[in-house]
Amino acid sequence: MKKISVSVSYDEERLSTLRLYLEQKGMQVEDELTKSLDTLYAKNVPAGVREFLNMRSGNAEPPAPKVRRQKAEPKPATEVTDHD
């Protein structure tokens, strides 16, 4: 897919400080922002739309297998007996 740039206004001192601390961890602001945007995308765009866009762009990944939950087995009815 074609990539575009996104511009966001942010406090210069905070950004500079963030860059400093991320660099100490071998990280970059741009990479972390991309991860955050990917998370935001996955949270808000329906799975069917994401799959369609992946197929359209040639990045089709096999859909994750759906996990089926087993229904709890009904508890056997307890017998009530008369104690005469």
Secondary structure, 3 states (H helix, E strand, C coil): CCCCCCCCCCCHHHHHHHHHHHHHCCCCHHHHHHHHHHHHHHHHCCHHHHHHHHHHHCCCCCCCCCCCCCCCCCCCCCCCCCCC
